[in-house]
Amino acid sequence: MDIFKSLAEKGKTVLIVTHDEKAASVCDEKFVLEEGMFKKSLILSGGVD
């Protein structure tokens, strides 16, 4: 995950698609899909500042 954090700190957009909640917890924003449809967007505090 360090490589993704490094890229984000440099202003790059990083998109991670995962079912792993631990991996998702380091993100700035989480998009939730349910049955293939967008359900909601959550702003998280665990991302890169």
C-alpha positions as CSV (number, residue, x, y, z in Angstrom):
1,M,0.0,0.0,0.0
2,D,3.0,2.3,0.4
3,I,3.3,2.8,-3.3
4,F,-0.3,4.0,-3.5
5,K,0.2,6.4,-0.7
6,S,3.4,7.7,-2.3
7,L,1.6,8.3,-5.6
8,A,-1.4,10.1,-3.8
9,E,1.0,12.3,-1.9
10,K,2.5,13.4,-5.3
11,G,-1.0,14.4,-6.4
12,K,-1.8,11.3,-8.5
13,T,-5.3,9.8,-8.4
14,V,-5.2,6.1,-7.3
15,L,-8.2,3.9,-7.8
16,I,-8.3,0.7,-5.8
17,V,-11.0,-1.9,-6.4
18,T,-11.3,-4.3,-3.5
19,H,-13.4,-6.4,-1.1
20,D,-10.8,-6.0,1.6
21,E,-12.0,-3.5,4.3
22,K,-8.4,-3.1,5.5
23,A,-7.2,-2.0,2.1
24,A,-10.2,0.3,1.7
25,S,-9.5,1.9,5.1
26,V,-6.5,3.8,3.8
27,C,-8.5,5.6,1.1
28,D,-9.8,9.1,1.1
29,E,-13.1,8.2,-0.4
30,K,-15.1,5.0,-0.7
31,F,-17.6,4.3,-3.4
32,V,-20.1,1.5,-2.6
33,L,-21.6,-0.7,-5.3
34,E,-24.5,-3.0,-4.7
35,E,-25.7,-5.5,-7.3
36,G,-23.5,-3.7,-9.8
37,M,-25.1,-0.3,-9.2
38,F,-23.6,2.7,-7.4
39,K,-25.2,3.0,-4.0
40,K,-23.2,5.7,-2.0
41,S,-20.0,7.6,-1.5
42,L,-18.3,7.9,1.8
43,I,-15.6,10.4,2.8
44,L,-13.0,8.6,5.0
45,S,-10.4,10.0,7.4
46,G,-7.9,7.3,6.8
47,G,-6.5,8.6,3.5
48,V,-3.5,10.6,2.6
49,D,-3.5,14.2,3.8
